[in-house]
């Protein structure tokens, strides 16, 4: 009996790459139907490394770029990526910064004739066969709480889910919990490189991750990841 095409189709995989950018963040996602998504691009000095990594993965263009928040160790390399690849959409939270790195990012977006779309709770990326929705930021914060503005993406494909938290700290975590969204995820990209001001017990209690990924520079001066966070993770 010939099987119908649907059951015969090969199962497509989704791949999530946590790129080594030292003390910073950069995540590349290959969606099951081929879309390329980049979340952050490390520091200025890491832009070329991120581009080289993406080229090695045979990336031709980037459907979605997400700048989680204006910190240099997250957006620094994105102007280099924008210059190297055709990027279709750019998402970032609605908070600006006066830093040169942030201006470089904005100018690079302008050069590509793109308009930044707002990353905030409830915005969906519309990727085929995948649920990709921002669960944060839930509200506006002060400019001094720049980390709490972080775009937090929840990605679900089949039974597997990921939560990418940028540098979101306890205040943002509390607001996400209060907003009654489903934050549960198998894999948690730990907030703010394992700083103790993120990854609260309350947050872990709703995310209930099986795996935690900490993007961090070896021997960094911040003492990341902190013992507090590692202990909190251990209890899960």
C-alpha positions in Angstrom: 0.0 0.0 0.0 1.6 3.3 -1.0 1.9 5.6 2.0 0.5 9.0 1.5 3.1 11.7 1.0 2.5 13.3 4.3 3.5 10.3 6.5 6.3 9.6 4.1 7.9 13.0 4.3 11.2 13.0 6.2 11.0 14.6 9.6 12.6 18.1 9.4 14.9 19.2 12.2 15.4 22.6 13.7 18.9 23.5 14.8 19.9 26.0 17.5 23.5 27.1 17.6 25.0 28.9 20.6 27.9 30.7 18.9 31.0 31.2 21.0 31.4 35.0 21.2 33.1 35.1 24.6 31.5 37.4 27.1 28.4 38.1 25.0 25.5 36.5 23.2 24.9 35.2 19.7 22.4 32.5 18.8 21.8 31.1 15.3 18.6 29.2 14.6 18.0 27.1 11.4 14.2 26.7 11.3 12.8 23.4 10.0 11.7 25.0 6.7 14.9 26.8 6.1 14.6 30.2 7.6 17.7 31.6 9.3 17.3 33.5 12.5 20.0 35.4 14.4 19.6 36.6 18.0 22.4 39.1 18.9 25.9 39.2 17.5 28.4 39.5 20.3 30.7 42.5 20.8 32.1 44.7 18.0 35.2 42.6 17.8 33.1 39.4 17.3 31.2 40.5 14.2 33.6 38.8 11.7 33.6 35.6 13.8 29.8 35.5 13.7 29.8 36.1 9.9 32.4 33.4 9.4 30.3 31.0 11.5 27.1 31.7 9.6 28.9 31.3 6.2 30.3 27.9 7.5 26.7 26.9 8.1 25.9 27.8 4.5 23.7 30.8 5.5 22.8 32.8 2.3 20.5 35.4 3.8 18.9 36.0 7.2 15.2 36.1 7.4 15.0 37.5 10.9 17.6 39.3 13.1 16.8 40.0 16.7 18.7 42.6 18.7 17.7 41.8 22.3 18.7 45.1 23.8 21.3 47.9 23.1 24.2 46.4 25.2 27.4 46.3 23.2 28.1 42.6 23.9 24.7 41.7 22.3 24.5 44.1 19.3 28.2 45.0 18.7 28.7 42.5 15.8 25.3 43.0 14.2 26.4 45.9 11.9 29.0 43.6 10.5 26.4 40.9 9.9 24.0 43.4 8.3 26.8 44.4 5.9 27.7 40.8 5.0 24.2 39.3 4.5 20.8 40.3 3.1 18.6 40.6 6.2 14.8 40.7 5.7 13.5 41.7 9.1 15.0 43.2 12.2 13.4 43.2 15.6 14.4 45.1 18.7 12.7 46.4 21.8 11.6 50.1 21.8 14.4 51.4 23.8 17.2 53.5 22.5 20.7 54.2 23.7 23.3 56.9 23.1 26.3 54.6 22.7 28.3 54.6 19.5 27.8 50.9 19.2 24.0 51.4 19.2 24.3 54.2 16.6 26.4 51.9 14.4 23.7 49.3 14.6 20.9 51.8 13.7 23.0 53.1 10.8 23.6 49.6 9.5 19.9 48.9 9.6 19.2 52.2 7.7 21.8 51.4 5.1 19.9 48.2 4.4 16.7 50.3 4.1 15.1 48.3 6.9 12.7 49.5 9.5 13.1 48.0 13.0 10.0 46.1 14.2 9.2 46.2 17.8 10.0 43.2 19.9 7.5 43.0 22.8 5.2 40.5 24.5 2.7 38.9 22.0 4.6 39.6 18.8 4.9 36.5 16.6 7.7 36.0 14.1 5.5 34.0 11.7 7.9 31.2 10.9 6.5 28.2 9.0 5.8 25.2 11.3 7.2 26.8 14.4 5.8 28.9 17.2 8.1 31.8 17.7 6.7 34.5 20.0 8.1 37.2 22.1 7.1 36.8 25.8 9.0 39.9 26.8 9.5 42.8 27.4 6.0 42.9 28.9 6.2 46.6 29.7 8.4 49.7 29.5 11.2 50.1 31.9 13.5 53.0 32.8 16.7 53.5 30.7 18.8 52.5 33.8 17.1 49.1 33.6 18.3 48.5 30.1 18.6 44.7 30.7 14.9 44.4 31.6 14.0 45.7 28.2 15.5 42.5 26.7 13.5 40.9 23.9 12.7 37.4 25.2 11.8 34.8 22.6 10.0 31.5 23.1 10.5 29.0 20.3 8.5 25.8 20.1 8.9 23.1 17.5 7.0 19.9 18.0 7.5 18.8 21.6 10.7 20.9 22.1 10.9 24.5 23.3 13.5 27.1 23.9 13.5 30.3 25.9 16.1 33.0 24.9 16.2 35.6 27.6 18.8 38.1 26.5 19.9 39.9 29.7 16.4 40.0 31.3 16.8 40.5 35.1 14.5 39.7 38.0 12.1 42.7 37.4 11.4 41.5 33.9 11.2 37.9 34.9 8.6 38.8 37.6 6.6 40.8 35.0 6.7 37.8 32.5 5.5 35.5 35.3 2.7 37.9 36.3 1.5 38.2 32.6 0.4 34.5 32.8 2.1 33.5 29.6 3.3 29.9 29.2 7.0 30.2 29.8 7.8 26.5 30.1 10.8 25.5 28.1 13.1 22.5 27.7 16.2 24.7 27.1 16.8 28.0 28.9 19.4 30.5 27.5 20.3 31.8 31.0 19.8 35.5 31.4 22.7 38.0 31.6 25.5 35.4 31.4 24.6 33.8 34.7 24.6 37.1 36.7 22.8 36.6 40.1 20.3 39.4 39.2 18.7 37.0 36.7 17.4 33.5 36.7 15.4 33.8 39.9 14.0 30.8 41.6 10.5 32.0 40.8 11.4 32.2 37.1 13.0 28.7 37.1 9.9 27.4 38.8 7.7 28.4 35.8 10.2 27.7 33.0 11.2 24.3 34.5 14.1 23.8 32.1 15.9 20.5 31.5 18.9 22.2 30.0 20.5 25.6 30.7 22.9 27.3 28.3 25.2 30.1 29.7 26.9 32.3 27.1 30.0 33.6 28.9 33.6 34.6 28.5 36.2 32.3 30.1 37.8 34.0 33.1 35.7 37.2 32.7 36.0 40.0 35.1 32.4 39.9 36.2 32.6 36.5 37.9 29.9 35.1 35.6 28.4 32.6 35.9 27.8 33.3 39.6 27.6 30.5 42.2 24.1 31.7 43.1 22.8 30.9 39.6 24.7 27.7 39.3 23.2 26.5 42.6 19.7 27.6 41.6 20.1 25.7 38.3 21.5 22.6 40.2 18.3 22.4 42.2 16.4 21.9 38.9 
